[in-house]
């Protein structure tokens, strides 16, 4: 039996369908062709960031009811004395203390990994809070990282800062747009910088004079004692 006309009809219908699909406004093709923006970088390496979870931040202790110290026990094994000290007053009443401990341990791991690559990067991440709960985690869970914490506690993040401590500081940034100024109580500019255009790799330093009432900076990420 000769069926070629039916086959031709099928081919014609398929061609019409393809034509209809390709005759739209091209928006889908246009969107697909658009280059995706590059992933933003941060300090420390975003790869070190722990996966998102329901575990609360360890930056501050919970405001609601917490587990009493007598109930700070894992489902298996035992907590060490320093782990119990870290967990004291930090575990919400209905949460597994091991989950809270894990957030602190992850903070320690991020500080350690980042410090191995770049101590300044680790210090900046602690100053800016990019590693959550770093202060308590270092103090109680990984005291070997205390030099990083000590440097961070003498520094501060970019932005306005009232009554800054006088002294010499260094910006923890590779940006060429870092600018700063120190003002007196009357609002007069006492010092500012950079004095010349920055090039990639240039270090930015600032001297905050005694009596400065405010220090402002932008594009500088964080500052530590020089």
C-alpha positions as CSV (number, residue, x, y, z in Angstrom):
1,X,0.0,0.0,0.0
2,X,1.3,3.4,-1.0
3,X,1.5,5.7,2.1
4,X,3.9,8.4,0.9
5,X,1.2,11.2,1.0
6,X,0.5,10.6,4.6
7,X,4.2,10.6,5.5
8,X,4.6,13.9,3.6
9,X,1.7,15.4,5.6
10,X,3.5,14.4,8.8
11,X,6.7,16.0,7.7
12,X,4.9,19.1,6.7
13,X,3.2,19.4,10.1
14,X,6.5,19.0,11.9
15,X,8.0,21.7,9.8
16,X,5.2,24.1,10.6
17,X,5.6,23.3,14.3
18,X,9.3,24.1,14.2
19,X,8.6,27.3,12.3
20,X,6.1,28.4,14.9
21,X,8.5,27.8,17.7
22,X,11.2,29.8,16.1
23,X,9.1,32.7,15.0
24,X,8.5,34.1,18.5
25,X,10.1,37.2,19.9
26,X,13.3,35.3,20.6
27,X,13.2,36.3,24.3
28,X,14.0,32.8,25.5
29,X,17.0,32.5,23.2
30,X,18.1,36.0,24.1
31,X,18.0,35.2,27.8
32,X,19.9,32.0,27.3
33,X,22.6,33.7,25.3
34,X,23.2,36.4,28.0
35,X,26.4,35.9,29.8
36,X,25.9,35.1,33.5
37,X,27.5,37.5,36.0
38,X,30.7,36.3,37.6
39,X,30.4,34.8,41.1
40,X,31.1,37.4,43.7
41,X,34.3,36.9,45.7
42,X,34.6,37.4,49.4
43,X,37.0,37.0,52.2
44,X,37.5,34.2,53.1
45,X,37.0,31.9,50.1
46,X,33.2,31.3,49.6
47,X,34.0,27.6,49.2
48,X,34.7,27.6,52.9
49,X,31.2,28.7,53.8
50,X,29.2,26.1,55.6
51,X,25.9,25.0,53.9
52,X,22.8,27.0,54.9
53,X,20.9,25.3,57.8
54,X,18.4,26.1,60.4
55,X,21.1,26.3,63.1
56,X,21.0,29.8,64.6
57,X,24.0,32.1,64.5
58,X,26.4,31.7,67.3
59,X,27.3,35.4,67.3
60,X,24.9,36.0,70.1
61,X,23.3,33.6,72.6
62,X,19.6,32.8,72.3
63,X,17.1,35.2,73.9
64,X,14.6,32.4,74.6
65,X,14.8,29.3,76.9
66,X,18.0,27.4,76.7
67,X,19.0,23.9,77.7
68,X,20.4,23.7,81.2
69,X,24.1,22.6,81.5
70,X,23.0,19.3,83.0
71,X,21.2,18.4,79.7
72,X,24.1,19.3,77.4
73,X,24.7,15.8,76.3
74,X,25.1,14.4,72.7
75,X,23.1,11.5,71.5
76,X,26.3,9.4,71.4
77,X,29.6,9.9,73.2
78,X,30.5,12.8,75.4
79,X,31.3,16.5,75.1
80,X,34.7,17.7,76.3
81,X,35.0,20.3,79.0
82,X,35.8,23.0,76.6
83,X,32.9,22.0,74.3
84,X,30.5,22.1,77.3
85,X,31.8,25.6,78.2
86,X,31.2,26.7,74.6
87,X,27.6,25.3,74.7
88,X,26.6,26.7,78.1
89,X,23.7,29.1,77.6
90,X,23.9,28.8,73.8
91,X,21.6,25.9,73.0
92,X,17.9,26.6,72.4
93,X,15.7,24.4,74.5
94,X,14.5,22.2,71.7
95,X,17.7,22.0,69.7
96,X,20.3,19.2,69.6
97,X,23.5,20.7,71.3
98,X,25.6,18.8,68.8
99,X,24.2,20.9,66.0
100,X,25.1,24.1,67.8
101,X,28.6,22.8,68.5
102,X,29.0,22.0,64.8
103,X,28.5,25.7,63.9
104,X,31.3,26.7,66.2
105,X,33.6,24.0,64.9
106,X,32.8,25.1,61.3
107,X,33.8,28.7,62.3
108,X,37.1,27.4,63.6
109,X,37.7,25.4,60.5
110,X,37.0,28.4,58.3
111,X,39.4,30.6,60.3
112,X,42.1,27.9,60.1
113,X,41.7,27.3,56.4
114,X,41.7,31.0,55.5
115,X,44.7,31.8,57.8
116,X,46.7,29.1,56.1
117,X,46.3,30.9,52.8
118,X,46.3,34.5,54.1
119,X,46.3,35.6,57.7
120,X,45.2,39.1,56.7
121,X,42.1,37.6,55.0
122,X,41.3,35.6,58.1
123,X,41.6,38.6,60.3
124,X,39.4,40.7,58.0
125,X,36.8,38.0,57.9
126,X,36.6,38.0,61.7
127,X,36.5,41.8,61.9
128,X,33.6,42.0,59.4
129,X,31.7,39.1,60.8
130,X,32.0,37.0,57.6
131,X,32.9,34.1,59.8
132,X,30.0,34.0,62.2
133,X,30.6,33.5,65.9
134,X,34.4,33.5,65.4
135,X,35.2,35.3,68.7
136,X,33.6,32.7,71.0
137,X,34.6,29.8,68.7
138,X,38.2,30.8,68.8
139,X,38.2,31.5,72.5
140,X,36.7,28.2,73.6
141,X,37.1,25.7,70.7
142,X,40.3,26.6,68.8
143,X,42.5,28.8,71.0
144,X,45.5,28.1,68.6
145,X,43.8,30.8,66.4
146,X,44.0,33.5,69.1
147,X,46.6,35.5,67.3
148,X,44.1,36.1,64.5
149,X,41.5,37.1,67.1
150,X,43.9,39.4,68.8
151,X,44.7,41.2,65.6
152,X,41.0,41.4,64.7
153,X,40.1,42.9,68.1
154,X,42.4,45.8,67.4
155,X,40.9,46.5,64.0
156,X,37.5,47.6,62.7
157,X,35.5,47.4,59.5
158,X,35.2,50.2,56.9
159,X,32.5,52.8,57.3
160,X,32.0,55.6,59.9
161,X,33.7,55.1,63.3
162,X,33.3,57.4,66.2
163,X,36.1,58.2,68.6
164,X,38.7,56.1,66.8
165,X,41.9,55.2,68.6
166,X,44.8,57.2,67.4
167,X,47.6,55.3,65.6
168,X,48.7,53.8,62.3
169,X,46.4,51.4,60.4
170,X,46.5,49.3,57.3
171,X,43.6,48.5,55.1
172,X,42.9,44.8,54.3
173,X,41.9,45.3,50.7
174,X,43.2,45.0,47.2
175,X,40.8,47.6,46.0
176,X,42.1,50.7,44.2
177,X,39.1,52.8,45.3
178,X,39.9,52.8,49.1
179,X,39.6,56.3,50.6
180,X,39.6,57.5,54.2
181,X,39.4,60.7,56.2
182,X,39.7,61.6,59.9
183,X,37.7,64.5,61.3
184,X,37.9,66.6,64.4
185,X,35.0,67.5,66.8
186,X,34.2,70.5,64.7
187,X,33.9,68.4,61.5
188,X,37.1,69.7,60.0
189,X,39.2,67.1,58.1
190,X,42.4,66.4,60.0
191,X,43.8,63.9,57.6
192,X,42.7,61.9,54.5
193,X,44.0,59.5,51.9
194,X,45.1,58.1,49.6
195,X,47.0,61.1,48.5
196,X,47.6,59.7,45.0
197,X,45.7,57.3,42.6
198,X,46.1,53.7,43.7
199,X,47.4,50.9,41.5
200,X,46.7,47.2,41.9
201,X,48.6,45.8,44.7
202,X,49.2,49.1,46.5
203,X,48.9,49.0,50.3
204,X,46.7,51.6,51.9
205,X,47.7,53.0,55.3
206,X,46.1,55.6,57.4
207,X,47.3,57.6,60.4
208,X,44.5,58.6,62.8
209,X,45.7,61.7,64.7
210,X,45.1,62.1,68.4
211,X,41.9,64.0,69.1
212,X,40.1,62.7,66.0
213,X,36.3,62.4,66.6
214,X,35.4,60.4,63.6
215,X,37.1,58.2,61.0
216,X,35.3,57.4,57.7
217,X,36.4,55.0,55.0
218,X,35.0,53.4,51.9
219,X,36.2,50.6,49.6
220,X,38.7,49.5,52.3
221,X,37.0,46.4,53.7
222,X,38.6,46.4,57.1
223,X,41.5,48.0,59.1
224,X,44.1,46.6,61.4
225,X,47.0,48.1,63.3
226,X,50.0,48.7,61.0
